[in-house]
Amino acid sequence: MDLNKVKEVVAEQLGVDVAELKPETSLKDDLNADSLDLFQIIMSLEEEFDIEIPTEDTENIDTIGDIEAYLEKRQEEN
């Protein structure tokens, strides 16, 4: 899995520079993402990585690192 793709998806959805994104970057606090932004990011990630992310799983995603850890875990399960 290409974790740089995670950063690319987030950067594209929020209009930020990929270089600014680090694992500890908070989607809400640092990038000012609202619930619609988060929904669009999740949809883009689902499309990019060909997975379905249940709504209850998104409640635990606050940072770029959380997204990466979640996707790695999902990949290991498959």
Jmol script that loads the backbone (N, CA, C; Angstrom):
load data "model"
ATOM      1  N   MET A   1       0.839  -1.189   0.000  1.00  0.00           N
ATOM      2  CA  MET A   1       0.000   0.000   0.000  1.00  0.00           C
ATOM      3  C   MET A   1       0.880   1.247   0.000  1.00  0.00           C
ATOM      4  N   ASP A   2       0.537   2.169  -0.842  1.00  0.00           N
ATOM      5  CA  ASP A   2       1.308   3.408  -0.952  1.00  0.00           C
ATOM      6  C   ASP A   2       0.705   4.453  -0.011  1.00  0.00           C
ATOM      7  N   LEU A   3       1.371   4.651   1.124  1.00  0.00           N
ATOM      8  CA  LEU A   3       0.832   5.593   2.108  1.00  0.00           C
ATOM      9  C   LEU A   3       0.937   7.037   1.644  1.00  0.00           C
ATOM     10  N   ASN A   4       1.784   7.301   0.658  1.00  0.00           N
ATOM     11  CA  ASN A   4       1.817   8.649   0.096  1.00  0.00           C
ATOM     12  C   ASN A   4       0.494   8.975  -0.582  1.00  0.00           C
ATOM     13  N   LYS A   5      -0.203   7.942  -1.033  1.00  0.00           N
ATOM     14  CA  LYS A   5      -1.511   8.146  -1.653  1.00  0.00           C
ATOM     15  C   LYS A   5      -2.497   8.730  -0.648  1.00  0.00           C
ATOM     16  N   VAL A   6      -2.363   8.312   0.625  1.00  0.00           N
ATOM     17  CA  VAL A   6      -3.237   8.857   1.673  1.00  0.00           C
ATOM     18  C   VAL A   6      -3.054  10.369   1.737  1.00  0.00           C
ATOM     19  N   LYS A   7      -1.808  10.786   1.780  1.00  0.00           N
ATOM     20  CA  LYS A   7      -1.515  12.222   1.854  1.00  0.00           C
ATOM     21  C   LYS A   7      -2.011  12.942   0.610  1.00  0.00           C
ATOM     22  N   GLU A   8      -1.845  12.314  -0.549  1.00  0.00           N
ATOM     23  CA  GLU A   8      -2.302  12.934  -1.797  1.00  0.00           C
ATOM     24  C   GLU A   8      -3.819  13.128  -1.789  1.00  0.00           C
ATOM     25  N   VAL A   9      -4.534  12.108  -1.320  1.00  0.00           N
ATOM     26  CA  VAL A   9      -6.001  12.202  -1.264  1.00  0.00           C
ATOM     27  C   VAL A   9      -6.426  13.325  -0.328  1.00  0.00           C
ATOM     28  N   VAL A  10      -5.835  13.376   0.866  1.00  0.00           N
ATOM     29  CA  VAL A  10      -6.186  14.411   1.840  1.00  0.00           C
ATOM     30  C   VAL A  10      -5.831  15.789   1.290  1.00  0.00           C
ATOM     31  N   ALA A  11      -4.649  15.916   0.719  1.00  0.00           N
ATOM     32  CA  ALA A  11      -4.217  17.209   0.174  1.00  0.00           C
ATOM     33  C   ALA A  11      -5.155  17.682  -0.930  1.00  0.00           C
ATOM     34  N   GLU A  12      -5.549  16.767  -1.795  1.00  0.00           N
ATOM     35  CA  GLU A  12      -6.446  17.127  -2.891  1.00  0.00           C
ATOM     36  C   GLU A  12      -7.814  17.563  -2.367  1.00  0.00           C
ATOM     37  N   GLN A  13      -8.350  16.830  -1.405  1.00  0.00           N
ATOM     38  CA  GLN A  13      -9.674  17.141  -0.874  1.00  0.00           C
ATOM     39  C   GLN A  13      -9.703  18.463  -0.110  1.00  0.00           C
ATOM     40  N   LEU A  14      -8.611  18.761   0.592  1.00  0.00           N
ATOM     41  CA  LEU A  14      -8.602  19.951   1.447  1.00  0.00           C
ATOM     42  C   LEU A  14      -7.832  21.124   0.855  1.00  0.00           C
ATOM     43  N   GLY A  15      -7.214  20.931  -0.315  1.00  0.00           N
ATOM     44  CA  GLY A  15      -6.498  22.020  -0.965  1.00  0.00           C
ATOM     45  C   GLY A  15      -5.271  22.454  -0.195  1.00  0.00           C
ATOM     46  N   VAL A  16      -4.543  21.485   0.362  1.00  0.00           N
ATOM     47  CA  VAL A  16      -3.314  21.796   1.096  1.00  0.00           C
ATOM     48  C   VAL A  16      -2.123  21.140   0.394  1.00  0.00           C
ATOM     49  N   ASP A  17      -0.927  21.552   0.783  1.00  0.00           N
ATOM     50  CA  ASP A  17       0.299  21.014   0.214  1.00  0.00           C
ATOM     51  C   ASP A  17       0.618  19.673   0.870  1.00  0.00           C
ATOM     52  N   VAL A  18       0.903  18.661   0.059  1.00  0.00           N
ATOM     53  CA  VAL A  18       1.239  17.326   0.566  1.00  0.00           C
ATOM     54  C   VAL A  18       2.403  17.402   1.553  1.00  0.00           C
ATOM     55  N   ALA A  19       3.349  18.295   1.303  1.00  0.00           N
ATOM     56  CA  ALA A  19       4.536  18.411   2.157  1.00  0.00           C
ATOM     57  C   ALA A  19       4.181  18.837   3.586  1.00  0.00           C
ATOM     58  N   GLU A  20       3.029  19.470   3.763  1.00  0.00           N
ATOM     59  CA  GLU A  20       2.597  19.910   5.092  1.00  0.00           C
ATOM     60  C   GLU A  20       2.047  18.763   5.933  1.00  0.00           C
ATOM     61  N   LEU A  21       1.722  17.648   5.299  1.00  0.00           N
ATOM     62  CA  LEU A  21       1.031  16.565   5.985  1.00  0.00           C
ATOM     63  C   LEU A  21       2.006  15.587   6.620  1.00  0.00           C
ATOM     64  N   LYS A  22       1.845  15.394   7.910  1.00  0.00           N
ATOM     65  CA  LYS A  22       2.664  14.470   8.688  1.00  0.00           C
ATOM     66  C   LYS A  22       1.723  13.517   9.417  1.00  0.00           C
ATOM     67  N   PRO A  23       2.221  12.387   9.917  1.00  0.00           N
ATOM     68  CA  PRO A  23       1.323  11.439  10.602  1.00  0.00           C
ATOM     69  C   PRO A  23       0.529  12.063  11.744  1.00  0.00           C
ATOM     70  N   GLU A  24       1.121  13.026  12.434  1.00  0.00           N
ATOM     71  CA  GLU A  24       0.426  13.632  13.575  1.00  0.00           C
ATOM     72  C   GLU A  24      -0.498  14.783  13.190  1.00  0.00           C
ATOM     73  N   THR A  25      -0.575  15.119  11.902  1.00  0.00           N
ATOM     74  CA  THR A  25      -1.441  16.207  11.445  1.00  0.00           C
ATOM     75  C   THR A  25      -2.901  15.855  11.690  1.00  0.00           C
ATOM     76  N   SER A  26      -3.580  16.698  12.466  1.00  0.00           N
ATOM     77  CA  SER A  26      -4.998  16.490  12.771  1.00  0.00           C
ATOM     78  C   SER A  26      -5.858  17.042  11.631  1.00  0.00           C
ATOM     79  N   LEU A  27      -6.780  16.218  11.171  1.00  0.00           N
ATOM     80  CA  LEU A  27      -7.650  16.653  10.084  1.00  0.00           C
ATOM     81  C   LEU A  27      -8.519  17.835  10.516  1.00  0.00           C
ATOM     82  N   LYS A  28      -9.050  17.757  11.727  1.00  0.00           N
ATOM     83  CA  LYS A  28      -9.949  18.815  12.202  1.00  0.00           C
ATOM     84  C   LYS A  28      -9.187  20.020  12.739  1.00  0.00           C
ATOM     85  N   ASP A  29      -8.233  19.769  13.641  1.00  0.00           N
ATOM     86  CA  ASP A  29      -7.560  20.875  14.325  1.00  0.00           C
ATOM     87  C   ASP A  29      -6.539  21.590  13.446  1.00  0.00           C
ATOM     88  N   ASP A  30      -5.721  20.835  12.719  1.00  0.00           N
ATOM     89  CA  ASP A  30      -4.662  21.454  11.911  1.00  0.00           C
ATOM     90  C   ASP A  30      -5.131  21.854  10.518  1.00  0.00           C
ATOM     91  N   LEU A  31      -6.042  21.076   9.948  1.00  0.00           N
ATOM     92  CA  LEU A  31      -6.463  21.322   8.569  1.00  0.00           C
ATOM     93  C   LEU A  31      -7.872  21.904   8.463  1.00  0.00           C
ATOM     94  N   ASN A  32      -8.515  22.098   9.612  1.00  0.00           N
ATOM     95  CA  ASN A  32      -9.859  22.682   9.660  1.00  0.00           C
ATOM     96  C   ASN A  32     -10.889  21.934   8.820  1.00  0.00           C
ATOM     97  N   ALA A  33     -10.761  20.611   8.770  1.00  0.00           N
ATOM     98  CA  ALA A  33     -11.718  19.805   8.014  1.00  0.00           C
ATOM     99  C   ALA A  33     -13.031  19.716   8.798  1.00  0.00           C
ATOM    100  N   ASP A  34     -14.134  19.914   8.085  1.00  0.00           N
ATOM    101  CA  ASP A  34     -15.438  19.748   8.727  1.00  0.00           C
ATOM    102  C   ASP A  34     -15.982  18.359   8.383  1.00  0.00           C
ATOM    103  N   SER A  35     -17.182  18.060   8.829  1.00  0.00           N
ATOM    104  CA  SER A  35     -17.723  16.714   8.628  1.00  0.00           C
ATOM    105  C   SER A  35     -17.888  16.385   7.145  1.00  0.00           C
ATOM    106  N   LEU A  36     -18.230  17.355   6.325  1.00  0.00           N
ATOM    107  CA  LEU A  36     -18.353  17.108   4.888  1.00  0.00           C
ATOM    108  C   LEU A  36     -16.984  16.798   4.276  1.00  0.00           C
ATOM    109  N   ASP A  37     -15.956  17.540   4.691  1.00  0.00           N
ATOM    110  CA  ASP A  37     -14.597  17.269   4.216  1.00  0.00           C
ATOM    111  C   ASP A  37     -14.183  15.846   4.580  1.00  0.00           C
ATOM    112  N   LEU A  38     -14.449  15.457   5.820  1.00  0.00           N
ATOM    113  CA  LEU A  38     -14.084  14.118   6.276  1.00  0.00           C
ATOM    114  C   LEU A  38     -14.813  13.058   5.469  1.00  0.00           C
ATOM    115  N   PHE A  39     -16.088  13.284   5.201  1.00  0.00           N
ATOM    116  CA  PHE A  39     -16.873  12.353   4.391  1.00  0.00           C
ATOM    117  C   PHE A  39     -16.261  12.207   2.996  1.00  0.00           C
ATOM    118  N   GLN A  40     -15.887  13.322   2.389  1.00  0.00           N
ATOM    119  CA  GLN A  40     -15.294  13.281   1.050  1.00  0.00           C
ATOM    120  C   GLN A  40     -13.934  12.585   1.055  1.00  0.00           C
ATOM    121  N   ILE A  41     -13.153  12.801   2.104  1.00  0.00           N
ATOM    122  CA  ILE A  41     -11.860  12.121   2.224  1.00  0.00           C
ATOM    123  C   ILE A  41     -12.080  10.620   2.314  1.00  0.00           C
ATOM    124  N   ILE A  42     -13.021  10.195   3.158  1.00  0.00           N
ATOM    125  CA  ILE A  42     -13.303   8.764   3.313  1.00  0.00           C
ATOM    126  C   ILE A  42     -13.764   8.165   1.988  1.00  0.00           C
ATOM    127  N   MET A  43     -14.634   8.857   1.285  1.00  0.00           N
ATOM    128  CA  MET A  43     -15.106   8.349  -0.011  1.00  0.00           C
ATOM    129  C   MET A  43     -13.952   8.221  -1.001  1.00  0.00           C
ATOM    130  N   SER A  44     -13.067   9.187  -1.019  1.00  0.00           N
ATOM    131  CA  SER A  44     -11.913   9.142  -1.925  1.00  0.00           C
ATOM    132  C   SER A  44     -10.972   8.001  -1.555  1.00  0.00           C
ATOM    133  N   LEU A  45     -10.777   7.791  -0.256  1.00  0.00           N
ATOM    134  CA  LEU A  45      -9.923   6.683   0.193  1.00  0.00           C
ATOM    135  C   LEU A  45     -10.534   5.339  -0.186  1.00  0.00           C
ATOM    136  N   GLU A  46     -11.850   5.222  -0.039  1.00  0.00           N
ATOM    137  CA  GLU A  46     -12.529   3.982  -0.419  1.00  0.00           C
ATOM    138  C   GLU A  46     -12.312   3.689  -1.905  1.00  0.00           C
ATOM    139  N   GLU A  47     -12.431   4.714  -2.707  1.00  0.00           N
ATOM    140  CA  GLU A  47     -12.243   4.553  -4.150  1.00  0.00           C
ATOM    141  C   GLU A  47     -10.778   4.240  -4.481  1.00  0.00           C
ATOM    142  N   GLU A  48      -9.866   4.971  -3.875  1.00  0.00           N
ATOM    143  CA  GLU A  48      -8.442   4.817  -4.161  1.00  0.00           C
ATOM    144  C   GLU A  48      -7.925   3.436  -3.770  1.00  0.00           C
ATOM    145  N   PHE A  49      -8.365   2.937  -2.605  1.00  0.00           N
ATOM    146  CA  PHE A  49      -7.838   1.681  -2.085  1.00  0.00           C
ATOM    147  C   PHE A  49      -8.808   0.515  -2.268  1.00  0.00           C
ATOM    148  N   ASP A  50      -9.934   0.764  -2.950  1.00  0.00           N
ATOM    149  CA  ASP A  50     -10.917  -0.265  -3.260  1.00  0.00           C
ATOM    150  C   ASP A  50     -11.365  -1.018  -1.998  1.00  0.00           C
ATOM    151  N   ILE A  51     -11.763  -0.253  -0.982  1.00  0.00           N
ATOM    152  CA  ILE A  51     -12.281  -0.826   0.255  1.00  0.00           C
ATOM    153  C   ILE A  51     -13.527  -0.066   0.668  1.00  0.00           C
ATOM    154  N   GLU A  52     -14.258  -0.652   1.609  1.00  0.00           N
ATOM    155  CA  GLU A  52     -15.394   0.046   2.198  1.00  0.00           C
ATOM    156  C   GLU A  52     -15.042   0.342   3.648  1.00  0.00           C
ATOM    157  N   ILE A  53     -15.206   1.593   4.040  1.00  0.00           N
ATOM    158  CA  ILE A  53     -14.891   2.007   5.409  1.00  0.00           C
ATOM    159  C   ILE A  53     -16.215   2.278   6.121  1.00  0.00           C
ATOM    160  N   PRO A  54     -16.577   1.395   7.076  1.00  0.00           N
ATOM    161  CA  PRO A  54     -17.844   1.597   7.796  1.00  0.00           C
ATOM    162  C   PRO A  54     -17.838   2.917   8.573  1.00  0.00           C
ATOM    163  N   THR A  55     -18.992   3.530   8.681  1.00  0.00           N
ATOM    164  CA  THR A  55     -19.123   4.817   9.364  1.00  0.00           C
ATOM    165  C   THR A  55     -18.579   4.768  10.784  1.00  0.00           C
ATOM    166  N   GLU A  56     -18.843   3.665  11.494  1.00  0.00           N
ATOM    167  CA  GLU A  56     -18.370   3.591  12.877  1.00  0.00           C
ATOM    168  C   GLU A  56     -16.846   3.593  12.964  1.00  0.00           C
ATOM    169  N   ASP A  57     -16.169   3.134  11.912  1.00  0.00           N
ATOM    170  CA  ASP A  57     -14.702   3.153  11.904  1.00  0.00           C
ATOM    171  C   ASP A  57     -14.152   4.570  11.735  1.00  0.00           C
ATOM    172  N   THR A  58     -14.906   5.430  11.092  1.00  0.00           N
ATOM    173  CA  THR A  58     -14.411   6.788  10.842  1.00  0.00           C
ATOM    174  C   THR A  58     -14.374   7.632  12.108  1.00  0.00           C
ATOM    175  N   GLU A  59     -15.103   7.206  13.137  1.00  0.00           N
ATOM    176  CA  GLU A  59     -15.140   7.965  14.384  1.00  0.00           C
ATOM    177  C   GLU A  59     -13.780   7.990  15.085  1.00  0.00           C
ATOM    178  N   ASN A  60     -12.926   7.016  14.779  1.00  0.00           N
ATOM    179  CA  ASN A  60     -11.612   6.920  15.415  1.00  0.00           C
ATOM    180  C   ASN A  60     -10.500   7.519  14.566  1.00  0.00           C
ATOM    181  N   ILE A  61     -10.856   8.160  13.469  1.00  0.00           N
ATOM    182  CA  ILE A  61      -9.858   8.731  12.573  1.00  0.00           C
ATOM    183  C   ILE A  61      -9.771  10.235  12.801  1.00  0.00           C
ATOM    184  N   ASP A  62      -8.644  10.658  13.400  1.00  0.00           N
ATOM    185  CA  ASP A  62      -8.447  12.079  13.679  1.00  0.00           C
ATOM    186  C   ASP A  62      -7.234  12.659  12.964  1.00  0.00           C
ATOM    187  N   THR A  63      -6.252  11.811  12.656  1.00  0.00           N
ATOM    188  CA  THR A  63      -4.996  12.293  12.067  1.00  0.00           C
ATOM    189  C   THR A  63      -4.654  11.518  10.800  1.00  0.00           C
ATOM    190  N   ILE A  64      -3.660  12.022  10.083  1.00  0.00           N
ATOM    191  CA  ILE A  64      -3.154  11.313   8.905  1.00  0.00           C
ATOM    192  C   ILE A  64      -2.650   9.924   9.330  1.00  0.00           C
ATOM    193  N   GLY A  65      -1.960   9.869  10.461  1.00  0.00           N
ATOM    194  CA  GLY A  65      -1.450   8.597  10.973  1.00  0.00           C
ATOM    195  C   GLY A  65      -2.560   7.612  11.285  1.00  0.00           C
ATOM    196  N   ASP A  66      -3.695   8.110  11.775  1.00  0.00           N
ATOM    197  CA  ASP A  66      -4.839   7.232  12.041  1.00  0.00           C
ATOM    198  C   ASP A  66      -5.343   6.598  10.749  1.00  0.00           C
ATOM    199  N   ILE A  67      -5.393   7.381   9.691  1.00  0.00           N
ATOM    200  CA  ILE A  67      -5.829   6.854   8.389  1.00  0.00           C
ATOM    201  C   ILE A  67      -4.864   5.769   7.928  1.00  0.00           C
ATOM    202  N   GLU A  68      -3.562   6.066   7.999  1.00  0.00           N
ATOM    203  CA  GLU A  68      -2.551   5.115   7.549  1.00  0.00           C
ATOM    204  C   GLU A  68      -2.621   3.824   8.356  1.00  0.00           C
ATOM    205  N   ALA A  69      -2.743   3.931   9.684  1.00  0.00           N
ATOM    206  CA  ALA A  69      -2.818   2.748  10.544  1.00  0.00           C
ATOM    207  C   ALA A  69      -4.074   1.935  10.227  1.00  0.00           C
ATOM    208  N   TYR A  70      -5.176   2.612  10.013  1.00  0.00           N
ATOM    209  CA  TYR A  70      -6.436   1.929   9.698  1.00  0.00           C
ATOM    210  C   TYR A  70      -6.313   1.162   8.384  1.00  0.00           C
ATOM    211  N   LEU A  71      -5.754   1.802   7.366  1.00  0.00           N
ATOM    212  CA  LEU A  71      -5.627   1.150   6.065  1.00  0.00           C
ATOM    213  C   LEU A  71      -4.666  -0.027   6.116  1.00  0.00           C
ATOM    214  N   GLU A  72      -3.579   0.109   6.874  1.00  0.00           N
ATOM    215  CA  GLU A  72      -2.644  -0.996   7.030  1.00  0.00           C
ATOM    216  C   GLU A  72      -3.312  -2.181   7.716  1.00  0.00           C
ATOM    217  N   LYS A  73      -4.088  -1.890   8.753  1.00  0.00           N
ATOM    218  CA  LYS A  73      -4.810  -2.946   9.471  1.00  0.00           C
ATOM    219  C   LYS A  73      -5.788  -3.650   8.551  1.00  0.00           C
ATOM    220  N   ARG A  74      -6.512  -2.875   7.779  1.00  0.00           N
ATOM    221  CA  ARG A  74      -7.485  -3.466   6.840  1.00  0.00           C
ATOM    222  C   ARG A  74      -6.789  -4.327   5.794  1.00  0.00           C
ATOM    223  N   GLN A  75      -5.627  -3.885   5.338  1.00  0.00           N
ATOM    224  CA  GLN A  75      -4.879  -4.652   4.335  1.00  0.00           C
ATOM    225  C   GLN A  75      -4.419  -5.993   4.924  1.00  0.00           C
ATOM    226  N   GLU A  76      -3.979  -5.968   6.180  1.00  0.00           N
ATOM    227  CA  GLU A  76      -3.528  -7.199   6.834  1.00  0.00           C
ATOM    228  C   GLU A  76      -4.670  -8.187   7.016  1.00  0.00           C
ATOM    229  N   GLU A  77      -5.888  -7.677   7.226  1.00  0.00           N
ATOM    230  CA  GLU A  77      -7.054  -8.536   7.420  1.00  0.00           C
ATOM    231  C   GLU A  77      -7.446  -9.242   6.140  1.00  0.00           C
ATOM    232  N   ASN A  78      -7.096  -8.670   5.015  1.00  0.00           N
ATOM    233  CA  ASN A  78      -7.474  -9.274   3.727  1.00  0.00           C
ATOM    234  C   ASN A  78      -6.440 -10.177   3.256  1.00  0.00           C
TER     235      ASN A  78
END
end "model"
wireframe off; spacefill off
backbone 0.3
color backbone group
